[in-house]
């Protein structure tokens, strides 16, 4: 029987495996020092707050990757789009077309839901990912720089 790749929404029983893959991604991106994620935080965000959703890529029922999606609002479009926070395939399953299939699933999901836009960030040193996205029709935005306030800096800016 040939391998069967399916996509499905995550459920609470998947949280530990998702956290494990997020740790793998953080390690790959050299960002483990920023990880504050726990299974409890992720479960609360996904299944109580419903602030994001996870689509799992499963090969013969084995989870091999995931995509994290959440809504964002565009004042210029006047409607919400989708922000892709992570698109990840486990290392041993890469270069087999599974990432392409997961990305295509996400594109179809966003388009079928009627959203006008799918956006994401990519680390500027990650040429493999940049090439992947450009190959699949993405446009690299040249005139934008992302800024962030978080943690203590965010709290220091709070008006008293």
C-alpha positions in Angstrom: 0.0 0.0 0.0 1.4 3.4 -0.9 2.1 6.1 1.7 -1.0 8.2 2.4 -0.5 11.8 3.3 -3.5 13.4 4.9 -4.2 16.8 6.6 -6.3 17.2 9.6 -7.0 19.8 12.4 -5.1 19.2 15.6 -7.0 18.0 18.7 -6.0 18.1 22.3 -4.4 14.7 22.1 -1.9 16.1 19.6 -0.5 18.9 21.8 2.6 17.1 23.1 3.7 16.1 19.6 3.1 19.7 18.3 5.2 21.1 21.2 8.0 18.6 20.3 7.9 19.8 16.7 7.9 23.5 17.7 11.0 22.7 19.8 12.6 21.1 16.7 11.8 24.2 14.7 13.2 26.5 17.3 16.4 24.5 17.3 16.6 24.6 13.5 16.0 28.4 13.6 18.5 28.9 16.4 15.8 30.4 18.6 15.5 28.0 21.5 16.4 30.8 23.9 13.1 32.4 23.0 11.0 29.3 23.8 8.5 29.8 26.6 6.0 27.3 25.2 4.5 24.6 27.4 1.9 22.0 26.4 -0.5 23.8 28.8 0.0 27.2 27.1 -0.5 25.7 23.7 -3.6 23.7 24.7 -5.2 26.8 26.2 -4.4 28.9 23.2 -5.7 26.4 20.7 -8.6 24.8 22.4 -9.9 27.4 25.0 -9.0 30.8 23.5 -9.1 29.4 20.0 -6.6 32.1 19.0 -4.9 29.9 16.4 -5.4 26.6 14.7 -3.0 23.9 13.8 -3.3 21.7 10.7 -1.3 18.5 10.9 0.3 16.6 8.1 0.0 12.9 8.8 1.7 10.1 6.8 0.1 6.8 7.4 -1.3 8.2 10.7 2.2 9.4 11.8 2.4 13.2 12.4 5.2 14.5 10.2 4.5 18.2 10.2 2.2 21.1 11.0 1.1 24.5 10.0 -0.1 27.2 12.5 -2.7 29.7 11.3 -4.4 32.7 12.9 -6.5 35.6 11.6 -5.1 39.1 11.1 -7.0 42.2 9.9 -6.1 44.3 7.0 -7.4 47.8 7.1 -6.5 48.3 3.4 -8.5 45.2 2.4 -11.2 45.8 5.1 -11.3 42.2 6.0 -9.3 39.5 7.8 -6.6 37.4 6.2 -4.6 34.5 7.5 -1.2 34.7 9.1 0.9 31.5 8.8 3.1 31.4 11.9 4.8 28.1 11.3 5.0 25.6 8.4 7.2 22.7 9.5 8.0 19.2 8.2 10.2 17.0 10.4 13.8 16.7 9.1 13.6 13.0 8.1 10.6 13.7 5.9 11.9 16.7 4.0 12.8 16.8 0.3 9.9 14.4 -0.5 7.3 16.9 -1.5 5.4 16.9 1.8 6.1 20.5 2.6 4.9 21.5 -0.8 1.7 19.5 -0.2 1.2 21.1 3.2 1.7 24.5 1.8 -0.7 23.9 -1.0 -3.3 22.6 1.5 -2.9 25.8 3.5 -3.3 27.9 0.3 -6.4 26.1 -0.6 -7.8 26.3 3.0 -7.3 30.1 3.0 -8.7 30.6 -0.4 -11.7 28.4 0.1 -12.5 30.3 3.3 -12.6 33.5 1.2 -9.7 35.3 2.8 -7.9 37.8 0.5 -4.4 37.2 1.8 -2.0 34.8 3.4 1.1 36.2 5.0 4.1 35.0 7.0 7.6 35.8 8.0 10.8 34.0 7.1 14.2 34.4 8.6 16.4 36.3 6.2 19.2 33.7 6.5 16.9 30.8 5.7 17.6 30.6 2.0 16.0 27.1 1.7 12.7 28.4 2.9 13.0 31.7 0.9 13.6 29.6 -2.3 10.7 27.3 -1.4 8.2 30.2 -1.0 9.4 32.1 -4.1 9.2 28.9 -6.1 5.6 28.6 -5.0 4.5 32.0 -6.1 5.1 34.1 -2.9 6.1 37.7 -3.2 8.8 39.0 -0.9 7.8 42.4 0.5 10.7 44.8 0.2 9.3 47.9 1.8 8.4 46.6 5.3 10.3 46.0 8.5 8.7 44.3 11.4 8.9 45.8 14.8 8.1 44.3 18.2 7.5 45.3 21.8 7.4 42.4 24.3 8.0 41.5 27.8 9.6 44.1 30.0 9.9 46.6 27.2 6.2 46.4 26.5 5.4 46.8 30.2 7.8 49.8 30.5 5.9 51.6 27.7 2.6 51.3 29.5 1.1 54.6 30.6 0.5 54.8 34.4 
